Amino acid sequence: MTQLPIPDPQALAHSQQLQQLIIEQIGAADGWISFGHFMNLALYAPGLGYYAAGARKFGSAGDFVTAPEMTGLFGQTVAAQVREIMLLSARQIIEVGAGSGRLAADLLLELEQLDCLPDQYAILDLSADLRQRQQEAIAKAAPHLLDRVVWLDRLPETFSGVVLANELLDALPAEVVAWRENGIFNRGVAVDAAGCFTWSERPASGALLAAAEAIGTKYELPPGFESEISLAARAWSAEWAHRLSCGALLLIDYGFPQREFYHQQRGRGTLMCHYRHHAHPDPFYLPGLQDVTVHVDFTAIIAAAHGAGLALLGYTNQGQFLLNCGILDHLSKLPNESLDYIRAAGAVNKLLMPHEMGELFKVIAIGRGIDTELCGFAKGDQSHRL
């Protein structure tokens, strides 16, 4: 890990404070917590977790760059699908995990151009710091639309319209599972003699064991195979069946159908961390200062949602989705050979190309009360792969 940037003393002290909190929780739990518990604390511990504290996360000054940060054309393009869903349900939007607020600002401005502004644009984000940054971003880009934006503390009891989440599911806590010769184990976290975090396995049980047994049997996983199961992502998707009256969840994230997620060549899973634009596999490095993610099992997401009463409305890769929604038309409106065009074209290339973000990132629509084929999935729908 010596190649990673060294944090300043204030950031290091912050990380050490969170590390001590996690150590105390491990001690209170007889020396062991599940990785899902560790991941939840590392990302969301109040005032200390990666998404709950004040360090800059998005863009060139942060740890990673999301699609909305790369170009405003992303939000402008997604607006076509958002508009269609609103016209088929209600003019309401909830964005869950709105990051820097850039996507919200771009969407609102484009929906204004399309004469289809939402009556309300709600943002659900538990980080007070991110809420402030989102408000500042929207106020700067679209001050006349800020009065349409509200911030929520919890999911609404009932909702009709569009639920939008870009790179949310990958940051929901996941358990790490190992299929061994002598059974299925939950790979958790303990503290070694030097006071450092270390992997520690205990037999899996309950819902995790049931899910792991089903996966292991279906895909004939060999002993020694390790991967992740996000019960939290499954539960989050299913929960909307109790709240969504009419409309759709539009979820954009990186991941695979289940048979690819648990392919035997992916025997060490998908767990990955991001720190200052460096990707590495050590989740115990500088807790609170780095993002910890797992890829999304999209088959599990739709299975949980469908089992609770929602329908699959479309599934495809990000590149095809953006092409269907007209990203090249938006690009063509920029002055040819201008600096704005050159920058935007480079970003669009990364969003579309299979070897960049175009294939790894997927878009899935799940909803209720919508029978129309959605524009984002008109060509290249891959629902059969789920």
LUMKERO-893478 format. One record per residue (C-alpha): residue number from 1; residue in three letters; x, y, z. Coordinates in nm, 4 decimals, decimal comma. Layout:
<NUM; ALA; <X; Y; Z>> ...
% end
This chain:
<1; MET; <0,0000; 0,0000; 0,0000>> <2; THR; <0,3063; 0,2270; -0,0015>> <3; GLN; <0,2123; 0,3689; -0,3414>> <4; LEU; <-0,1050; 0,5317; -0,2063>> <5; PRO; <-0,1024; 0,9019; -0,1129>> <6; ILE; <-0,0326; 0,9787; 0,2519>> <7; PRO; <-0,3141; 1,1620; 0,4326>> <8; ASP; <-0,2502; 1,4850; 0,6190>> <9; PRO; <-0,2338; 1,4685; 1,0017>> <10; GLN; <-0,5946; 1,5860; 1,0464>> <11; ALA; <-0,7295; 1,3197; 0,8100>> <12; LEU; <-0,5138; 1,0526; 0,9715>> <13; ALA; <-0,6440; 1,1485; 1,3161>> <14; HIS; <-0,9987; 1,1240; 1,1809>> <15; SER; <-0,9312; 0,7746; 1,0497>> <16; GLN; <-0,7752; 0,6673; 1,3783>> <17; GLN; <-1,0842; 0,7895; 1,5646>> <18; LEU; <-1,3099; 0,5760; 1,3463>> <19; GLN; <-1,0729; 0,2817; 1,3781>> <20; GLN; <-1,0979; 0,3052; 1,7562>> <21; LEU; <-1,4784; 0,3139; 1,7365>> <22; ILE; <-1,4809; -0,0019; 1,5241>> <23; ILE; <-1,2339; -0,1740; 1,7594>> <24; GLU; <-1,4628; -0,0954; 2,0525>> <25; GLN; <-1,7619; -0,2407; 1,8689>> <26; ILE; <-1,5665; -0,5545; 1,7851>> <27; GLY; <-1,4720; -0,5895; 2,1505>> <28; ALA; <-1,8339; -0,5446; 2,2566>> <29; ALA; <-1,9330; -0,8213; 2,0127>> <30; ASP; <-1,7023; -1,0867; 2,1600>> <31; GLY; <-1,4149; -1,0021; 1,9273>> <32; TRP; <-1,5879; -1,0377; 1,5915>> <33; ILE; <-1,8259; -0,8470; 1,3648>> <34; SER; <-1,9475; -0,9349; 1,0178>> <35; PHE; <-1,7910; -0,7544; 0,7246>> <36; GLY; <-2,1286; -0,5974; 0,6503>> <37; HIS; <-2,1210; -0,4393; 0,9975>> <38; PHE; <-1,7646; -0,3208; 0,9405>> <39; MET; <-1,8555; -0,1753; 0,5998>> <40; ASN; <-2,1548; 0,0044; 0,7474>> <41; LEU; <-1,9373; 0,1672; 1,0137>> <42; ALA; <-1,6572; 0,2514; 0,7694>> <43; LEU; <-1,9006; 0,4279; 0,5368>> <44; TYR; <-2,1821; 0,5566; 0,7556>> <45; ALA; <-2,0772; 0,5884; 1,1215>> <46; PRO; <-2,2206; 0,9287; 1,2263>> <47; GLY; <-1,9638; 1,2034; 1,1852>> <48; LEU; <-1,6835; 0,9572; 1,1082>> <49; GLY; <-1,7810; 0,7233; 0,8240>> <50; TYR; <-1,6687; 0,7939; 0,4704>> <51; TYR; <-2,0076; 0,9197; 0,3541>> <52; ALA; <-2,0992; 1,0796; 0,6873>> <53; ALA; <-1,7940; 1,3018; 0,7280>> <54; GLY; <-1,6708; 1,6085; 0,5456>> <55; ALA; <-1,3865; 1,4917; 0,3215>> <56; ARG; <-1,4350; 1,5646; -0,0482>> <57; LYS; <-1,5249; 1,2444; -0,2298>> <58; PHE; <-1,6314; 1,3262; -0,5833>> <59; GLY; <-1,4448; 1,4781; -0,8763>> <60; SER; <-1,0771; 1,5389; -0,9422>> <61; ALA; <-1,0125; 1,6544; -0,5843>> <62; GLY; <-1,1788; 1,3485; -0,4337>> <63; ASP; <-1,1373; 0,9731; -0,4520>> <64; PHE; <-1,3299; 0,8883; -0,7690>> <65; VAL; <-1,5246; 1,0504; -1,0510>> <66; THR; <-1,8863; 0,9564; -1,1190>> <67; ALA; <-2,0623; 0,9976; -1,4530>> <68; PRO; <-2,2403; 1,3249; -1,3609>> <69; GLU; <-1,9040; 1,4757; -1,2633>> <70; MET; <-1,7556; 1,3854; -1,6002>> <71; THR; <-2,0039; 1,5772; -1,8151>> <72; GLY; <-2,3384; 1,7498; -1,7882>> <73; LEU; <-2,4475; 1,5484; -2,0906>> <74; PHE; <-2,5026; 1,2510; -1,8630>> <75; GLY; <-2,7777; 1,4201; -1,6659>> <76; GLN; <-2,9235; 1,5809; -1,9777>> <77; THR; <-2,9503; 1,2387; -2,1379>> <78; VAL; <-3,0948; 1,0588; -1,8353>> <79; ALA; <-3,3609; 1,3325; -1,8284>> <80; ALA; <-3,5291; 1,1769; -2,1338>> <81; GLN; <-3,5997; 0,8575; -1,9411>> <82; VAL; <-3,6953; 1,0429; -1,6247>> <83; ARG; <-3,9419; 1,2552; -1,8210>> <84; GLU; <-4,1052; 0,9517; -1,9797>> <85; ILE; <-4,1526; 0,7773; -1,6453>> <86; MET; <-4,2969; 1,0918; -1,4871>> <87; LEU; <-4,5483; 1,1293; -1,7704>> <88; LEU; <-4,6539; 0,7676; -1,7149>> <89; SER; <-4,6854; 0,8098; -1,3362>> <90; ALA; <-4,6440; 1,1405; -1,1507>> <91; ARG; <-4,4216; 1,4468; -1,1708>> <92; GLN; <-4,2190; 1,3558; -0,8665>> <93; ILE; <-3,8535; 1,2543; -0,8328>> <94; ILE; <-3,6609; 1,1077; -0,5422>> <95; GLU; <-3,2862; 1,0805; -0,5878>> <96; VAL; <-3,1307; 0,8490; -0,3309>> <97; GLY; <-2,7659; 0,9214; -0,2596>> <98; ALA; <-2,7295; 1,2379; -0,4669>> <99; GLY; <-2,3535; 1,2768; -0,4254>> <100; SER; <-2,2318; 1,6237; -0,5117>> <101; GLY; <-2,5716; 1,7376; -0,6412>> <102; ARG; <-2,4454; 1,7683; -0,9959>> <103; LEU; <-2,6894; 1,5123; -1,1384>> <104; ALA; <-2,9851; 1,6833; -0,9697>> <105; ALA; <-2,8857; 2,0215; -1,1116>> <106; ASP; <-2,8351; 1,8885; -1,4650>> <107; LEU; <-3,1619; 1,6944; -1,4560>> <108; LEU; <-3,3637; 1,9919; -1,3359>> <109; LEU; <-3,2223; 2,2220; -1,6022>> <110; GLU; <-3,2866; 1,9720; -1,8810>> <111; LEU; <-3,6369; 1,8883; -1,7578>> <112; GLU; <-3,7069; 2,2609; -1,7612>> <113; GLN; <-3,6034; 2,2693; -2,1275>> <114; LEU; <-3,8333; 1,9719; -2,1927>> <115; ASP; <-4,1209; 2,1555; -2,0199>> <116; CYS; <-4,1525; 1,8701; -1,7720>> <117; LEU; <-4,0236; 1,9954; -1,4393>> <118; PRO; <-4,1147; 1,7805; -1,1400>> <119; ASP; <-4,3504; 1,9289; -0,8867>> <120; GLN; <-4,0914; 1,8238; -0,6323>> <121; TYR; <-3,7350; 1,6914; -0,6528>> <122; ALA; <-3,6601; 1,5119; -0,3276>> <123; ILE; <-3,3134; 1,4031; -0,2214>> <124; LEU; <-3,2567; 1,1335; 0,0379>> <125; ASP; <-2,9040; 1,1588; 0,1749>> <126; LEU; <-2,8159; 1,0997; 0,5383>> <127; SER; <-2,4906; 1,3000; 0,5228>> <128; ALA; <-2,5359; 1,6567; 0,6487>> <129; ASP; <-2,2146; 1,7555; 0,4713>> <130; LEU; <-2,3329; 1,6180; 0,1376>> <131; ARG; <-2,6729; 1,7820; 0,1801>> <132; GLN; <-2,5007; 2,1175; 0,2144>> <133; ARG; <-2,2864; 2,0566; -0,0925>> <134; GLN; <-2,5892; 1,9451; -0,2917>> <135; GLN; <-2,7772; 2,2588; -0,1970>> <136; GLU; <-2,4804; 2,4749; -0,2948>> <137; ALA; <-2,4399; 2,2951; -0,6291>> <138; ILE; <-2,8062; 2,3340; -0,7225>> <139; ALA; <-2,8154; 2,6948; -0,6033>> <140; LYS; <-2,5158; 2,7737; -0,8222>> <141; ALA; <-2,6326; 2,5934; -1,1371>> <142; ALA; <-3,0090; 2,6406; -1,1141>> <143; PRO; <-3,0941; 2,8964; -0,8426>> <144; HIS; <-3,4442; 2,9528; -0,9813>> <145; LEU; <-3,5247; 2,5839; -0,9346>> <146; LEU; <-3,3935; 2,5385; -0,5817>> <147; ASP; <-3,7384; 2,5882; -0,4295>> <148; ARG; <-3,8503; 2,2642; -0,5963>> <149; VAL; <-3,5869; 2,0630; -0,4061>> <150; VAL; <-3,6443; 1,9124; -0,0628>> <151; TRP; <-3,4286; 1,6855; 0,1502>> <152; LEU; <-3,5757; 1,3777; 0,3160>> <153; ASP; <-3,4670; 1,1979; 0,6328>> <154; ARG; <-3,6366; 0,8674; 0,5428>> <155; LEU; <-3,8200; 0,6914; 0,2627>> <156; PRO; <-4,1759; 0,8169; 0,2086>> <157; GLU; <-4,4622; 0,5914; 0,3106>> <158; THR; <-4,6103; 0,6106; -0,0410>> <159; PHE; <-4,4699; 0,7515; -0,3622>> <160; SER; <-4,5486; 0,7816; -0,7318>> <161; GLY; <-4,2926; 0,8986; -0,9859>> <162; VAL; <-3,9224; 0,8299; -1,0417>> <163; VAL; <-3,6793; 0,6907; -0,7851>> <164; LEU; <-3,3290; 0,7578; -0,9173>> <165; ALA; <-3,0059; 0,6159; -0,7785>> <166; ASN; <-2,6667; 0,6495; -0,9469>> <167; GLU; <-2,3922; 0,4410; -0,7830>> <168; LEU; <-2,5917; 0,3759; -0,4671>> <169; LEU; <-2,6279; -0,0021; -0,4541>> <170; ASP; <-2,2518; -0,0648; -0,4691>> <171; ALA; <-2,2109; 0,1302; -0,1438>> <172; LEU; <-2,4739; -0,0609; 0,0550>> <173; PRO; <-2,3163; -0,2950; 0,3130>> <174; ALA; <-2,2415; -0,6457; 0,1892>> <175; GLU; <-2,1294; -0,9639; 0,3601>> <176; VAL; <-1,8241; -1,1553; 0,2414>> <177; VAL; <-1,8784; -1,5290; 0,2135>> <178; ALA; <-1,6396; -1,8209; 0,1687>> <179; TRP; <-1,7473; -2,1609; 0,0385>> <180; ARG; <-1,5102; -2,4071; 0,2116>> <181; GLU; <-1,4707; -2,7848; 0,2091>> <182; ASN; <-1,6308; -2,8010; 0,5534>> <183; GLY; <-1,9142; -2,5547; 0,4966>> <184; ILE; <-2,0050; -2,1956; 0,4192>> <185; PHE; <-1,8411; -1,9244; 0,6257>> <186; ASN; <-1,9142; -1,5606; 0,6985>> <187; ARG; <-1,5867; -1,3711; 0,6601>> <188; GLY; <-1,5883; -1,1098; 0,9330>> <189; VAL; <-1,3471; -0,8752; 1,1052>> <190; ALA; <-1,1446; -0,9189; 1,4248>> <191; VAL; <-0,8476; -0,7373; 1,5801>> <192; ASP; <-0,5039; -0,8996; 1,5884>> <193; ALA; <-0,2382; -0,8762; 1,8596>> <194; ALA; <-0,0960; -0,5596; 1,7012>> <195; GLY; <-0,4336; -0,3860; 1,7167>> <196; CYS; <-0,4944; -0,4114; 1,3424>> <197; PHE; <-0,8038; -0,5343; 1,1642>> <198; THR; <-0,7855; -0,8872; 1,0283>> <199; TRP; <-1,0169; -1,1276; 0,8502>> <200; SER; <-1,1818; -1,3900; 1,0712>> <201; GLU; <-1,4327; -1,6536; 0,9634>> <202; ARG; <-1,7363; -1,7957; 1,1405>> <203; PRO; <-1,9984; -2,0372; 1,0088>> <204; ALA; <-2,2660; -1,8560; 0,8111>> <205; SER; <-2,6198; -1,8700; 0,9459>> <206; GLY; <-2,9720; -1,7442; 0,8874>> <207; ALA; <-3,0632; -1,5533; 0,5720>> <208; LEU; <-2,6988; -1,5266; 0,4683>> <209; LEU; <-2,6486; -1,9021; 0,4837>> <210; ALA; <-2,9691; -1,9643; 0,2882>> <211; ALA; <-2,8636; -1,7217; 0,0154>> <212; ALA; <-2,5108; -1,8638; -0,0001>> <213; GLU; <-2,6381; -2,2227; -0,0183>> <214; ALA; <-2,8680; -2,1349; -0,3079>> <215; ILE; <-2,5900; -1,9570; -0,4959>> <216; GLY; <-2,3327; -2,2287; -0,4294>> <217; THR; <-2,5642; -2,5042; -0,5488>> <218; LYS; <-2,6897; -2,3188; -0,8566>> <219; TYR; <-2,3446; -2,2234; -0,9844>> <220; GLU; <-2,1511; -2,5246; -0,8501>> <221; LEU; <-1,8993; -2,3080; -0,6677>> <222; PRO; <-1,5770; -2,4883; -0,5821>> <223; PRO; <-1,4304; -2,4977; -0,2310>> <224; GLY; <-1,2241; -2,1850; -0,1690>> <225; PHE; <-1,4537; -1,9565; -0,3686>> <226; GLU; <-1,5022; -1,6189; -0,1997>> <227; SER; <-1,7480; -1,3472; -0,2911>> <228; GLU; <-2,0053; -1,1027; -0,1561>> <229; ILE; <-2,3776; -1,1137; -0,0871>> <230; SER; <-2,5561; -0,7859; -0,0200>> <231; LEU; <-2,8684; -0,8637; 0,1786>> <232; ALA; <-2,9011; -0,4867; 0,2327>> <233; ALA; <-2,9275; -0,4164; -0,1410>> <234; ARG; <-3,1886; -0,6887; -0,1783>> <235; ALA; <-3,3906; -0,5500; 0,1121>> <236; TRP; <-3,3645; -0,1917; -0,0178>> <237; SER; <-3,5025; -0,2953; -0,3560>> <238; ALA; <-3,7853; -0,5008; -0,2061>> <239; GLU; <-3,8834; -0,2228; 0,0338>> <240; TRP; <-3,9987; -0,0055; -0,2555>> <241; ALA; <-4,2715; -0,2584; -0,3322>> <242; HIS; <-4,4411; -0,1414; -0,0119>> <243; ARG; <-4,4043; 0,2261; -0,1015>> <244; LEU; <-4,4203; 0,2690; -0,4799>> <245; SER; <-4,7794; 0,3184; -0,5979>> <246; CYS; <-4,6967; 0,3951; -0,9613>> <247; GLY; <-4,3673; 0,4700; -1,1322>> <248; ALA; <-4,0206; 0,3211; -1,1504>> <249; LEU; <-3,6857; 0,2831; -0,9844>> <250; LEU; <-3,4083; 0,3800; -1,2264>> <251; LEU; <-3,0852; 0,2344; -1,0900>> <252; ILE; <-2,7422; 0,2906; -1,2469>> <253; ASP; <-2,4425; 0,1031; -1,1120>> <254; TYR; <-2,1588; -0,1334; -1,1935>> <255; GLY; <-2,2200; -0,5031; -1,1681>> <256; PHE; <-2,3285; -0,8227; -1,3397>> <257; PRO; <-2,6101; -1,0710; -1,3794>> <258; GLN; <-2,5785; -1,3339; -1,1074>> <259; ARG; <-2,4245; -1,6064; -1,3236>> <260; GLU; <-2,1427; -1,3651; -1,4145>> <261; PHE; <-2,1083; -1,2290; -1,0616>> <262; TYR; <-2,0454; -1,5805; -0,9272>> <263; HIS; <-1,8510; -1,7077; -1,2255>> <264; GLN; <-1,5831; -1,9520; -1,1172>> <265; GLN; <-1,3109; -1,7288; -1,2642>> <266; ARG; <-1,4161; -1,4528; -1,0208>> <267; GLY; <-1,3161; -1,6553; -0,7176>> <268; ARG; <-1,2044; -1,3650; -0,4988>> <269; GLY; <-1,5160; -1,1561; -0,5387>> <270; THR; <-1,5526; -0,7919; -0,6346>> <271; LEU; <-1,4668; -0,6020; -0,3158>> <272; MET; <-1,2797; -0,2843; -0,4103>> <273; CYS; <-1,1722; 0,0378; -0,2374>> <274; HIS; <-1,1107; 0,3850; -0,3810>> <275; TYR; <-0,8723; 0,6375; -0,2319>> <276; ARG; <-0,7492; 0,9485; -0,4144>> <277; HIS; <-0,8211; 0,7930; -0,7552>> <278; HIS; <-0,6370; 0,4736; -0,6644>> <279; ALA; <-0,8302; 0,1445; -0,6633>> <280; HIS; <-0,7082; -0,1294; -0,4286>> <281; PRO; <-0,8543; -0,4345; -0,2469>> <282; ASP; <-0,7746; -0,3603; 0,1209>> <283; PRO; <-1,0912; -0,2534; 0,3094>> <284; PHE; <-0,8968; -0,2059; 0,6336>> <285; TYR; <-0,6773; 0,0738; 0,4970>> <286; LEU; <-0,7545; 0,4168; 0,6466>> <287; PRO; <-1,1178; 0,3545; 0,7467>> <288; GLY; <-1,3276; 0,6636; 0,6944>> <289; LEU; <-1,0961; 0,8063; 0,4276>> <290; GLN; <-1,1677; 0,5608; 0,1464>> <291; ASP; <-1,4739; 0,4302; -0,0308>> <292; VAL; <-1,5499; 0,0588; 0,0102>> <293; THR; <-1,7650; -0,0990; -0,2607>> <294; VAL; <-1,8841; -0,4256; -0,4099>> <295; HIS; <-2,0308; -0,4827; -0,7534>> <296; VAL; <-2,4064; -0,5262; -0,7840>> <297; ASP; <-2,5737; -0,8633; -0,8363>> <298; PHE; <-2,8565; -0,7362; -1,0584>> <299; THR; <-3,0308; -1,0746; -1,0648>> <300; ALA; <-3,0667; -1,0592; -0,6872>> <301; ILE; <-3,1975; -0,7021; -0,7093>> <302; ILE; <-3,4792; -0,7838; -0,9504>> <303; ALA; <-3,5563; -1,1136; -0,7757>> <304; ALA; <-3,6069; -0,9318; -0,4456>> <305; ALA; <-3,8144; -0,6549; -0,6047>> <306; HIS; <-4,0213; -0,8915; -0,8182>> <307; GLY; <-4,0838; -1,1207; -0,5242>> <308; ALA; <-4,2253; -0,8218; -0,3367>> <309; GLY; <-4,4549; -0,7210; -0,6233>> <310; LEU; <-4,2600; -0,4976; -0,8625>> <311; ALA; <-4,1960; -0,5662; -1,2317>> <312; LEU; <-3,8804; -0,5547; -1,4416>> <313; LEU; <-3,9191; -0,2737; -1,6964>> <314; GLY; <-3,5763; -0,2952; -1,8606>> <315; TYR; <-3,2116; -0,3852; -1,8148>> <316; THR; <-2,9162; -0,2960; -2,0340>> <317; ASN; <-2,5621; -0,1645; -2,0201>> <318; GLN; <-2,5003; 0,2044; -1,9633>> <319; GLY; <-2,3625; 0,2636; -2,3123>> <320; GLN; <-2,6750; 0,1311; -2,4837>> <321; PHE; <-2,9037; 0,3133; -2,2413>> <322; LEU; <-2,7377; 0,6492; -2,3063>> <323; LEU; <-2,7438; 0,5944; -2,6821>> <324; ASN; <-3,1141; 0,5091; -2,6638>> <325; CYS; <-3,1788; 0,8274; -2,4677>> <326; GLY; <-2,9951; 1,0459; -2,7206>> <327; ILE; <-2,6568; 1,1333; -2,5752>> <328; LEU; <-2,5032; 1,1766; -2,9216>> <329; ASP; <-2,7766; 1,4266; -3,0108>> <330; HIS; <-2,6848; 1,6290; -2,7038>> <331; LEU; <-2,3174; 1,6122; -2,7969>> <332; SER; <-2,3907; 1,7296; -3,1526>> <333; LYS; <-2,5485; 2,0494; -3,0199>> <334; LEU; <-2,2136; 2,1707; -2,8881>> <335; PRO; <-2,0051; 2,3890; -3,1230>> <336; ASN; <-1,7940; 2,1504; -3,3293>> <337; GLU; <-1,4224; 2,1496; -3,2448>> <338; SER; <-1,4766; 2,3901; -2,9538>> <339; LEU; <-1,3035; 2,3164; -2,6236>> <340; ASP; <-1,6416; 2,2280; -2,4698>> <341; TYR; <-1,7069; 1,9813; -2,7503>> <342; ILE; <-1,3648; 1,8178; -2,7186>> <343; ARG; <-1,4012; 1,7753; -2,3426>> <344; ALA; <-1,7561; 1,6469; -2,3720>> <345; ALA; <-1,6636; 1,4056; -2,6515>> <346; GLY; <-1,3885; 1,2557; -2,4368>> <347; ALA; <-1,6289; 1,2083; -2,1478>> <348; VAL; <-1,8980; 1,0582; -2,3706>> <349; ASN; <-1,6430; 0,8132; -2,5079>> <350; LYS; <-1,5701; 0,6919; -2,1526>> <351; LEU; <-1,9407; 0,6637; -2,0735>> <352; LEU; <-2,0166; 0,4608; -2,3869>> <353; MET; <-1,7173; 0,2433; -2,4714>> <354; PRO; <-1,7304; -0,1201; -2,3542>> <355; HIS; <-1,3720; -0,1105; -2,2251>> <356; GLU; <-1,4496; 0,2014; -2,0191>> <357; MET; <-1,7853; 0,2477; -1,8379>> <358; GLY; <-2,0204; 0,1486; -2,1182>> <359; GLU; <-2,0379; -0,2240; -2,0424>> <360; LEU; <-1,9432; -0,2556; -1,6746>> <361; PHE; <-2,2111; -0,0080; -1,5694>> <362; LYS; <-2,5699; -0,1263; -1,6057>> <363; VAL; <-2,9091; 0,0421; -1,5914>> <364; ILE; <-3,2148; -0,1363; -1,4548>> <365; ALA; <-3,5720; -0,0088; -1,4328>> <366; ILE; <-3,8117; -0,1695; -1,1849>> <367; GLY; <-4,1631; -0,0444; -1,1298>> <368; ARG; <-4,5371; -0,0696; -1,0997>> <369; GLY; <-4,8230; 0,0543; -1,3159>> <370; ILE; <-4,6139; 0,1072; -1,6299>> <371; ASP; <-4,6854; -0,1105; -1,9329>> <372; THR; <-4,5088; 0,1001; -2,1977>> <373; GLU; <-4,1636; 0,0059; -2,3305>> <374; LEU; <-3,9274; 0,2643; -2,1893>> <375; CYS; <-3,7099; 0,4637; -2,4290>> <376; GLY; <-3,3836; 0,3804; -2,2513>> <377; PHE; <-3,4338; 0,0111; -2,3240>> <378; ALA; <-3,5865; 0,0315; -2,6726>> <379; LYS; <-3,2757; -0,1242; -2,8277>> <380; GLY; <-3,0365; -0,3734; -2,6749>> <381; ASP; <-3,2495; -0,4719; -2,3760>> <382; GLN; <-3,0727; -0,7527; -2,1878>> <383; SER; <-3,3464; -0,8533; -1,9444>> <384; HIS; <-3,3098; -1,2133; -2,0615>> <385; ARG; <-2,9613; -1,2248; -1,9098>> <386; LEU; <-3,0991; -1,1817; -1,5600>> 
% end
